[in-house]
Amino acid sequence: MASSRVPFLPASAARAGSDDSAEPTFLLVTGDEELRDDVALIAAVVGGRLDCRPGWAEVPPEDWAAVMCGPDALPPAGAPTEQILLLGHGEDAEAPPDALWRLAASRPGMQAVPLPQAEVWLSEHLGGRVMDRAPGCVLGVAGVFGGVGATTLSYLLAAEAAARGMSALLVDGDPHPGSGIRALLREQVPSASVDESLGWSALAQIEGELSSSQLQAALPVLEGIHVVSETESAAGATAGAEAEPAPLRTAEEVIGAGKRAFDLVILDAGRRPELLRAAADRMECALLVAPASARSVDAADELMAAVSGVSFQLVLNGRARPGWRAAEMREALGVEVAADIPEQRWLRRSDELGASYELLRSGRGAAMIGGILQAAGVVDG
């Protein structure tokens, strides 16, 4: 279940005793009884329960499906406020609508939700959090630096999952010009199908909560894999301009909807640790792709420090540097090694994704990629 931990409570304490089978509970911190009653009704309609507290000191260390507060009960100064919703009545003469937005703007990551104007949005948002209890898995993949094979591995993991009968979504988090996933779509999916599908630019313009059925119907399919990347039609509309990366809020909505709609979501984060942070609450594991070397250790340390709350594993790819093997990498970084792949030049070339699919046609190749899915906890042994 995707959740929002009270940011200034210890994460370990928040996880302790959590029960994914329990009724999803939303936290609202406010002394406003009218606001409490309005939100309690919305929570009941979407199938959740509201726990209302008058102040943050009374908040127990639990996993919450969503965290909300009123203007009368802002989080303590200096506390992280990412993903917290600031609710308020827009018609309140003492707190005009623009005051709510100003309050939210003063706290990084906090989102203003004026009521009753945004009641529909809030219902869809909380309903999505309830639906996040679906069994879909999210697996992140990131390279410690460029050219180590993260995109190729992401594609092969999604393809192997599809070959095993799982529904798979591949999320291209950094669809720059020349991106292997984007290029493969152009080469292997009929242009009419790609042009009619939605890329990041179009997804970012959708108003309201992104539904799982909407996502499934809008994406191109490659080798049985639904793919989120940038479409060439969108790229052509901005020809000559620097390609924009996947917007974080849109990426978070895509991953949430994907988790509800698919058995497995593979997030190819590229070199964007902020994408892993955005998906942290929904992610079972993140794979760091790296050669065995001192440089990789430094880069992996930096990346893991930038992304808290995520369980990492290593996929070693390529020729090890002298004095560095799987055991040394495991000891230096304190994370398990999911796979140690021998030198494969094609695995480090994202422009040869189509050719890499041939690996899965061999029993040995399929077993190697399947072993990574198993090590990540995505499939059973």
N, C-alpha and C positions, 0 to 999 in steps of 0.2 A: 504494500500500500504506500502510495506517495504521501508524504507528510511534511509538516512544517514544525520543526522543533523550536521551542521557545529559545531564541538565539542566545540568551545570556545565561541559560542553564547548561550544566555539563552535558555534552552529547551522550556520554556513557550512562549518565543517570537517566536521561530521557529515553534511552533504548531499553533500560532495565525493566523487565516485567511487561514490555509491550506485547500485545496480542493482536496479530493481524486478522484473527477471526472475529474480534470484538466489533461492536457497532462503531462506525466512524464518528469521531467526536470533533466538533469545531469549538475553538476557544474564542470567546468574546470578552474583552476586558473593558468594562464601562459601569458607571453607576446610573446610566440613563435607562429607566425602566421601559420607556416607549421603544427605544432602540432595541433593547433586549427582546421584547415581545415580538417585534417585527422580524428580527433575525431568527428567533426560535421557530416561528412559523415557516420561514423559508427552509430552515434546516430540516424540519419535520417533513416537508413536502418532498425534498430530494432524498430522504432516507437516512438522515444523520441525526445526531443529538447535539444540542448546544450546552456547553458548560460556560456559564457567565460568572466572572469574578469582578469585584469592585476595584481591584488594584493588582499590579503585577507582583507584589509581595505575596499574594495569596495563590499564585499560579503554581500548581504541582508540576514536577518534572515528568512530563509524559510526551508521547508522540501525538501531535494534533493533525487532523486532516487539513485544517486551515487555521490560521491565526488572525484575529481581527481585534480592533480596539476602537473606542470612540474618542472624540476630540477631548473629552474630559479625563482620559486615561492614556496619555501617550507613554511609550516605553521610556525607561530611565535614560537620562542623558548619556550618550556615549555607547549605548547598546546597539548592536547590529539590528537593522530593521528591514532587511531584504525579505520580500514575500509577505510582509504584514499588510493587511488591508485596513485602511482608515475609513470607518463608516461615519456618516453624519446625515442629518435630515436637511435636505437642500432648501426647504421652505422656512427653516428656522430663522426668524428675524435677527436673533442674537448671533447667529453664525451663518452668514450668507454663503452661497456656494463657493465663491472665490476664496473664502477663508479656509475652507477644507482643502482646497488645492494648494494654498500657500503652506498650510501645516504639513501636508504630505511632501511638498518640495523641500522642506527644511530637514527631512529625514531621508537619506539616500536609500532607494529601493522600496520605500513605502508607496502604496498606491491608494489614491483617493477614490471612494465609492459613494457618491451622493445618493441618498434615498429620498423619495421613491423613484427618482429618475432612472437609477441603475439597478432596480430590483430584478429585472429580467437577466441582466448580465451577472448579478450576484448569484441568482438561482442556477444559471448555467455553470458558473465557476465552481460553486459548491457541489453541484451535481457531478461535475467532472472529477472532483476530488473523491467522491464516493465511488465512482466508476473505476477509479485507479486501483481499486481492490482486485481488479481482474488479474489473471495469472500471468500476463505477458511479462517477459524479462527484457531488461535493457542492459546492453553490454557496450561499454565505451572502448574505443581504440584510439591511441595517440602515439605519434612518433616522438622520441625524445629530441630529435632534430630532423631536418628534411632528408628525404631520399632513403629512409630505412625500411620502407615497405608497409607502412601503416594502412594506406589506402588499398593496396593489393590484398593484405590480410583481411581487412574489413569486408571486401567483396567476396573472398573465398569463404569466410565464416558464414555470411548470409547465404551464399550459394549452397554450401553443405547443409545448412539448416533446411533450406527449401528442398534439397534432394532427399532429406529425411522425412519429408511430409509436413514440415512446420511452415506456418505462414510467416514470412520475414519482411521486414522493412529496413532498408539501408538508407541512412541519413548522411548525406554529403555535407558536412558542416563547414567546409571551406572550398566552395565550388569556383575557384579562380579559373581564368582562361587557361586551358591546357590541363585542367583537372581530369584525372583518369576516368572517374565515374561519369563526369559530364561528357567526355569524349566518347565513351563507350555507348552512352545513350544515343548520341548522334549517329554512331556507326551501325548499331544493331537494332534500334527501335524505329519503326516507320515514322518518317518525319511528321506525318499528319497526326499520329498518336501523340508524339511529344509536344507538338504545337497546341493540341487541345488539352494537354495536362497542365497542372499547376506547378510552377517552380517557386523558389523562395520569394521572388518579387511579388507574385500574385498572392501567395499565402499570407504575406505580411499585410496585405490590404483587406483581408477578410475581417469583418466586424463581428465582435462577439466571440464566444467560445467555439473552438474548432471541434466539430464532431468527428467521431471515429468513422462513421459511414461516409461522411463528406471527404475525409482524407483518403479512404480506400478507393473511392470512385474517381478521384482527381489525379491520381499518380500514374506515371508510366510503369510498365512491368517489363523487367529484363531477366530472362532465364528463371522465371517464376518468382522474382524478387520485386516488390514494390520499391520505388526509388524516389527520394526527395533530393533534388539538386536544383540547378538553375536551368531553365529551358533556353534553347537557342533563340526563340522568338523574343523572350524577355531581354536576352543579352543583346540582340540586334537593335532593340529599342533604345539601348543606351550605348550604342557603338561608339568607341573612342574614349569612353569614360572608364575609370578604374572600377572593376567589379566589386560590388558591395558584398561583404560576408553575410552569412545567415544571421538575421536579427536575433538577439538572444531571447527576447520574449516570444517571438514566433517559433524559435527552435524549441523552447520549453513547451509550448502548446502542441507542437507537432509530436514531440516525444511522449507527452501525456496521452494524446489521442492515439498514437501508435501503440502504446502499451495496452490500451483498451481493445484495439482492433487486431493486433498481431500477436503471434506466439513469441516472437523475438524481434527486438529493435536493435540494430547495430548502428552506433553513432561513431562515424569517422570524424573525430574532432580536429584532424589536421594538427596544426600547431597553435590551437586556440584553447588553452586551459579554462577560459571562461565558459566554454560550452560544457565542459565536464562539471564545472561548478553549478551551472544552470540545471543540469540533469542529476545532480548528486542524490537528491531525495528519492529518485526513481530508479537509480542504477544499482544493479547487483554487483557489478565488478567493472574495472577498467583495466585494459591491457596496455602496457607500455612496450612499444616495439623499439628494440635497440640492439646494436652490436655489443659484444662484451669488451668494454674498454673503460679506462678512467674517465674519458670525456663523457661517455654515456652515463656514468655514475653521477657526475656533476649535473648534467642536464636533467636526469631523472629526479634527483634530489630537489632541484629547483621547481620542476613541474609538480611534484607531489606536495611540496610546501605551499603551492598556490591553490591547491584543491583539497579542502578538508572534507571529512565525512565519506570518503570513497575508499573502497577496498581495491588495492592495486595488485596486479600480477605482471610478471615480466615475460615477454616473448623475445628470446634472443635470436637474432637473424644476422647471418653473415659471419665472416671470418673473425675469430677472437683475436684481440691484441695479446702480445706476449704477457704472460702472468695473469691473464684474465680468462676465467672459465665460468660456467654456470654457478659453481660453488662460491667463487669469489664475488660474483655479482649479487647472489642471494645474501651473503654475509654483509656486504657493503651497504646494501639498500634495505635489508630487513624485510624483503618481500619474496614470495614464492616464485619460482620459475615455472610457468605453464608449459613452455616448450623451448627447446634449443634446436633451432633449424640450421642445418648445414648451409654453407655458402650457396646461395641461389641468386644469380644476378637478376633474373627476371622478376624475382620477388621484390626487388628494390626499384623496379621501373613501373610507375603507375600508368605509363602510356602503353603497356602491354597487358592490360587487364584481361582482354579477350583470350589471349594465349594462355594466361595463367589458369583459366577455367579447365584446361586439359588436365591439370594436376588431379582434379577430382575424379577423372575417369580411371585413374589407377587406384587399386586397393590400398596401396601404401600411402598415396597422397591423401585420399579421403580419410584414412585412419589418422593421419597426422593432424589434419584440420579438425576432425571430429574429436581428437584428444584434447585440443585447445578448448573446444566448446564444453567438453566434460570437465576439464580443470577449472573453468570459469563458473561451473555450476549451472550451465544452461541446459545440458542434456545429461541423462543418467548414463552410467557406465554399462 
